[in-house]
Amino acid sequence: MDEKIEMRNLDPERRSHTFEEVALGYSDEEALKEANRCLQCMNPRCVKECPVNIEIPKFIKAIREKKLEEAYNIILESSSLPAICGRVCPQEKQCEKMCIKGLKGDAIAIGSLERYVADYALEHKLNVSKVKSKIGKKVAIVGSGPSGLTCAGELLKEGIDVTIYESLHKAGGVLTYGIPEFRLPKKIVENEINLLKDMGADIILNAVIGKTITLEELENTYDAVYLATGAGLPKFLGIPNENANGVFSANEVLTRINLMGSYEEDAKTPIKKGNKALVIGGGNVAMDAARSLKRVGYDVTIVYRRTMEELPARKMEIEHAKEEGITFELLRNPKEVIIDENYNVKGLNVSLMELTDVDESGRRGVKEIPDKVEEISCDTIVVALGTMPNPIATENSDIVTDDYGLIPVTESVTNNSRVYAGGDAVTGAATVILAMEAGKKAAKQIIADIK
């Protein structure tokens, strides 16, 4: 059988105690062998399903011909962040899902090959992005996450000056503070950002738009403003005692660990105070939080109200979590945080659940089993139920938001014709590649409007 070349991973026992990257990447021999599996379809379905429309067969053909700089150039024509996408993009639900090879066997490992090419480029310090002459226009981008960085890359190629405003002390947005080192090494993020700086991007840190600088001030200074502020405001459960000592949002846990080094012995904001943690949720953020806490030293259990089959996280992340010793309490829904006399967490009451028919979302519905409640002991609870946009940037401005804090747009344009928006600030929390798609789309609209 024509099986794909599986990427080698760090040993589970070792990686459960370290933040080293789990996936080790392809060797030259492995990449060549995988590239040779590609059928080079005349009408490639994979390209149509890629949110940024990378010419997938073309870059794979270049790998087969051992022309890695050419392969990198082909990817860069469509994507500004290939080393990142090759690691965190859910290819199995997009390009690889549409691969003809996958109909009767294993799809081509498109993401692994993209990572291989991008890592080669970073190792050999390639930067083949073509930048046109300056056209005398300048754009402000609010937020340095995947949407903002992608928009910046597209604008810079067209000779437009770009200034990126980032509220934190490091650039990268969710790529820096949200995705753990073992999935996305921060040196990779830094390298991709440095490539944009080489193209001319100016990045201003510790700049909270809406507080230190108003949106109106940006409008008066730049030809256009792109809001790529993401969705960093965590959702909570709304159950009794949820504000007890020992309850955290996944955002706080991941930010402390990824941005502030809280796993280090001399950390000023340590995260390790307990021994047994429950992570509430079943998405990629829940897996990231659970696997991070495992590495800090917790005994970790994921609590999810449906079954393993309904878990929305990437299959690979679920398997890695299992391998690393994380357990799952399924068909359990949180009801109340149990506390001691000092208001510290000591457990969680959960309702037992059962599945119902498929609902409007396309998944099986779920309902409580009457009078069936269990207690799960723990000293730490981490809530990973999704996020909402932070309203700070648009407060006291003329930008309209809906009841959920999202910014309505038409062709990336807000109600203010000089202010554009995209990514999670518009759609709600989504994937890195969808945020990149929005950034690319916004850049095209900005270019058309201000040139």
RASUL-V572855 format. One record per backbone hydrogen bond with DSSP energy under -0.5 kcal/mol. CO is the residue of the C=O (numbers start at 0). NH is the residue of the N-H. E is the energy in kcal/mol with one decimal. If there is no record, write none. Layout:
co:CO nh:NH e:E
co:CO nh:NH e:E
This chain:
co:0 nh:2 e:-1.7
co:1 nh:105 e:-0.6
co:3 nh:5 e:-0.8
co:7 nh:23 e:-3.0
co:10 nh:14 e:-2.8
co:11 nh:15 e:-1.8
co:13 nh:16 e:-1.5
co:14 nh:17 e:-1.3
co:21 nh:9 e:-2.6
co:26 nh:30 e:-2.6
co:27 nh:31 e:-2.3
co:28 nh:32 e:-2.1
co:29 nh:33 e:-2.4
co:30 nh:34 e:-2.8
co:31 nh:35 e:-1.8
co:33 nh:36 e:-1.4
co:34 nh:37 e:-1.4
co:40 nh:43 e:-0.6
co:43 nh:47 e:-0.9
co:44 nh:48 e:-1.3
co:45 nh:49 e:-0.7
co:46 nh:49 e:-0.9
co:48 nh:50 e:-0.5
co:49 nh:52 e:-1.6
co:53 nh:55 e:-2.1
co:54 nh:58 e:-2.0
co:55 nh:59 e:-2.2
co:56 nh:60 e:-2.3
co:57 nh:61 e:-1.9
co:58 nh:62 e:-1.6
co:59 nh:63 e:-2.1
co:60 nh:64 e:-1.6
co:61 nh:66 e:-3.1
co:62 nh:65 e:-2.0
co:65 nh:67 e:-0.8
co:66 nh:70 e:-2.1
co:67 nh:71 e:-2.3
co:68 nh:72 e:-2.2
co:69 nh:73 e:-2.2
co:70 nh:74 e:-1.9
co:71 nh:75 e:-2.5
co:72 nh:76 e:-1.2
co:74 nh:77 e:-1.8
co:74 nh:78 e:-2.7
co:80 nh:83 e:-0.5
co:80 nh:84 e:-2.6
co:81 nh:85 e:-2.5
co:83 nh:86 e:-1.3
co:83 nh:87 e:-2.3
co:84 nh:88 e:-2.0
co:88 nh:90 e:-2.3
co:89 nh:92 e:-2.0
co:90 nh:93 e:-1.5
co:90 nh:95 e:-1.5
co:90 nh:96 e:-1.0
co:93 nh:97 e:-1.0
co:94 nh:97 e:-0.8
co:95 nh:98 e:-0.9
co:98 nh:101 e:-1.2
co:99 nh:102 e:-1.8
co:100 nh:103 e:-0.9
co:100 nh:104 e:-0.7
co:107 nh:109 e:-2.3
co:108 nh:112 e:-1.9
co:109 nh:113 e:-2.4
co:110 nh:114 e:-2.4
co:111 nh:115 e:-2.0
co:112 nh:116 e:-2.2
co:113 nh:117 e:-2.5
co:114 nh:118 e:-3.0
co:115 nh:119 e:-1.9
co:116 nh:120 e:-2.2
co:117 nh:121 e:-2.3
co:118 nh:122 e:-2.6
co:119 nh:123 e:-2.2
co:120 nh:125 e:-3.0
co:121 nh:124 e:-0.9
co:128 nh:130 e:-0.6
co:136 nh:160 e:-2.6
co:137 nh:222 e:-2.5
co:137 nh:223 e:-0.8
co:138 nh:162 e:-2.2
co:139 nh:225 e:-2.9
co:140 nh:142 e:-0.8
co:140 nh:164 e:-3.2
co:141 nh:227 e:-2.6
co:144 nh:148 e:-2.8
co:145 nh:149 e:-1.9
co:146 nh:150 e:-2.4
co:147 nh:151 e:-2.3
co:148 nh:152 e:-2.3
co:149 nh:153 e:-2.1
co:150 nh:154 e:-2.2
co:151 nh:155 e:-2.7
co:152 nh:156 e:-1.7
co:153 nh:157 e:-0.7
co:154 nh:157 e:-0.8
co:154 nh:159 e:-1.9
co:155 nh:158 e:-1.8
co:156 nh:131 e:-2.2
co:158 nh:134 e:-2.2
co:160 nh:138 e:-2.6
co:161 nh:201 e:-2.2
co:162 nh:140 e:-2.8
co:163 nh:165 e:-0.5
co:163 nh:203 e:-3.3
co:164 nh:142 e:-2.8
co:165 nh:206 e:-2.8
co:167 nh:205 e:-2.3
co:171 nh:174 e:-1.9
co:172 nh:175 e:-1.5
co:172 nh:176 e:-2.5
co:173 nh:177 e:-1.5
co:173 nh:178 e:-1.7
co:177 nh:179 e:-0.5
co:179 nh:182 e:-1.6
co:179 nh:183 e:-2.8
co:181 nh:21 e:-2.5
co:184 nh:187 e:-1.2
co:184 nh:188 e:-1.2
co:185 nh:189 e:-2.6
co:186 nh:190 e:-2.2
co:187 nh:191 e:-2.2
co:188 nh:192 e:-2.3
co:189 nh:193 e:-2.6
co:190 nh:194 e:-1.6
co:191 nh:195 e:-1.3
co:192 nh:196 e:-2.1
co:193 nh:197 e:-2.4
co:194 nh:198 e:-1.2
co:195 nh:199 e:-0.5
co:195 nh:200 e:-2.3
co:196 nh:199 e:-1.3
co:200 nh:202 e:-0.5
co:201 nh:163 e:-3.2
co:201 nh:203 e:-0.5
co:202 nh:204 e:-0.6
co:203 nh:165 e:-2.9
co:205 nh:207 e:-0.6
co:206 nh:208 e:-1.0
co:207 nh:210 e:-2.4
co:207 nh:211 e:-1.8
co:207 nh:212 e:-1.2
co:212 nh:209 e:-4.1
co:212 nh:210 e:-0.5
co:213 nh:217 e:-1.5
co:214 nh:218 e:-2.2
co:215 nh:219 e:-1.9
co:216 nh:220 e:-0.6
co:217 nh:220 e:-1.1
co:217 nh:221 e:-2.5
co:223 nh:139 e:-2.3
co:224 nh:226 e:-0.5
co:224 nh:419 e:-3.6
co:225 nh:141 e:-3.0
co:225 nh:227 e:-0.8
co:226 nh:421 e:-1.8
co:227 nh:144 e:-0.5
co:231 nh:233 e:-0.7
co:232 nh:387 e:-3.1
co:234 nh:384 e:-0.5
co:238 nh:241 e:-1.3
co:239 nh:336 e:-2.3
co:240 nh:243 e:-1.6
co:243 nh:246 e:-1.6
co:244 nh:344 e:-2.4
co:245 nh:247 e:-0.5
co:245 nh:380 e:-2.8
co:247 nh:382 e:-2.8
co:248 nh:252 e:-2.0
co:249 nh:253 e:-2.9
co:250 nh:254 e:-2.5
co:251 nh:255 e:-2.7
co:252 nh:256 e:-2.2
co:253 nh:257 e:-3.2
co:254 nh:258 e:-2.1
co:254 nh:259 e:-1.1
co:255 nh:259 e:-0.6
co:255 nh:261 e:-1.8
co:256 nh:260 e:-0.8
co:260 nh:263 e:-1.9
co:261 nh:270 e:-0.8
co:263 nh:266 e:-1.8
co:270 nh:272 e:-0.9
co:274 nh:298 e:-2.9
co:275 nh:378 e:-2.4
co:275 nh:379 e:-1.4
co:276 nh:300 e:-2.2
co:277 nh:279 e:-0.5
co:277 nh:381 e:-3.1
co:278 nh:280 e:-0.7
co:278 nh:302 e:-2.9
co:279 nh:383 e:-2.6
co:281 nh:312 e:-1.7
co:282 nh:286 e:-1.9
co:283 nh:287 e:-2.6
co:284 nh:288 e:-2.6
co:285 nh:289 e:-2.7
co:286 nh:290 e:-2.7
co:287 nh:291 e:-1.9
co:288 nh:292 e:-2.5
co:289 nh:293 e:-2.0
co:290 nh:294 e:-1.4
co:291 nh:295 e:-1.3
co:292 nh:296 e:-1.2
co:292 nh:297 e:-2.4
co:297 nh:299 e:-0.6
co:298 nh:276 e:-2.5
co:299 nh:326 e:-1.9
co:300 nh:278 e:-2.7
co:301 nh:303 e:-0.5
co:301 nh:328 e:-3.3
co:302 nh:280 e:-2.3
co:303 nh:330 e:-0.6
co:303 nh:331 e:-1.9
co:305 nh:330 e:-1.9
co:306 nh:309 e:-1.0
co:306 nh:310 e:-0.5
co:307 nh:310 e:-1.0
co:313 nh:317 e:-2.0
co:314 nh:318 e:-2.5
co:315 nh:319 e:-2.3
co:316 nh:320 e:-2.2
co:317 nh:321 e:-2.2
co:318 nh:322 e:-2.4
co:319 nh:323 e:-1.7
co:320 nh:325 e:-2.2
co:321 nh:324 e:-1.7
co:326 nh:301 e:-2.8
co:327 nh:329 e:-0.7
co:328 nh:303 e:-2.2
co:330 nh:352 e:-2.2
co:332 nh:350 e:-3.1
co:334 nh:239 e:-0.6
co:335 nh:348 e:-3.0
co:337 nh:345 e:-2.9
co:337 nh:346 e:-1.2
co:339 nh:342 e:-1.8
co:342 nh:244 e:-2.4
co:343 nh:339 e:-1.9
co:345 nh:377 e:-0.8
co:346 nh:337 e:-2.5
co:347 nh:375 e:-2.7
co:348 nh:334 e:-3.3
co:348 nh:335 e:-1.4
co:349 nh:373 e:-2.8
co:350 nh:332 e:-2.3
co:351 nh:368 e:-3.0
co:353 nh:366 e:-2.4
co:356 nh:364 e:-2.9
co:358 nh:361 e:-2.0
co:362 nh:358 e:-3.6
co:364 nh:355 e:-2.2
co:366 nh:353 e:-2.5
co:367 nh:369 e:-0.6
co:368 nh:371 e:-1.6
co:370 nh:372 e:-0.7
co:371 nh:351 e:-2.6
co:373 nh:349 e:-2.9
co:374 nh:376 e:-0.5
co:375 nh:347 e:-2.2
co:379 nh:277 e:-2.3
co:380 nh:247 e:-2.9
co:381 nh:279 e:-3.1
co:381 nh:383 e:-0.6
co:382 nh:249 e:-2.6
co:385 nh:234 e:-2.3
co:386 nh:428 e:-0.7
co:387 nh:232 e:-2.9
co:388 nh:390 e:-0.5
co:389 nh:392 e:-0.5
co:390 nh:393 e:-0.6
co:390 nh:394 e:-1.3
co:391 nh:394 e:-0.6
co:393 nh:396 e:-1.3
co:401 nh:404 e:-1.9
co:405 nh:401 e:-2.7
co:405 nh:407 e:-0.7
co:409 nh:412 e:-1.7
co:411 nh:420 e:-2.2
co:412 nh:409 e:-2.5
co:414 nh:416 e:-0.6
co:415 nh:413 e:-0.6
co:415 nh:418 e:-2.2
co:417 nh:224 e:-2.0
co:418 nh:413 e:-2.4
co:419 nh:226 e:-3.3
co:421 nh:424 e:-0.7
co:422 nh:425 e:-2.0
co:422 nh:426 e:-2.3
co:423 nh:427 e:-2.0
co:424 nh:406 e:-2.0
co:430 nh:434 e:-1.7
co:431 nh:435 e:-2.2
co:432 nh:436 e:-2.3
co:433 nh:437 e:-1.9
co:434 nh:438 e:-2.1
co:435 nh:439 e:-2.5
co:436 nh:440 e:-2.3
co:437 nh:441 e:-2.5
co:438 nh:442 e:-2.1
co:439 nh:443 e:-1.9
co:440 nh:444 e:-1.7
co:441 nh:445 e:-2.8
co:442 nh:446 e:-2.8
co:443 nh:447 e:-2.0
co:444 nh:448 e:-1.9
co:445 nh:449 e:-2.5
co:446 nh:450 e:-1.6
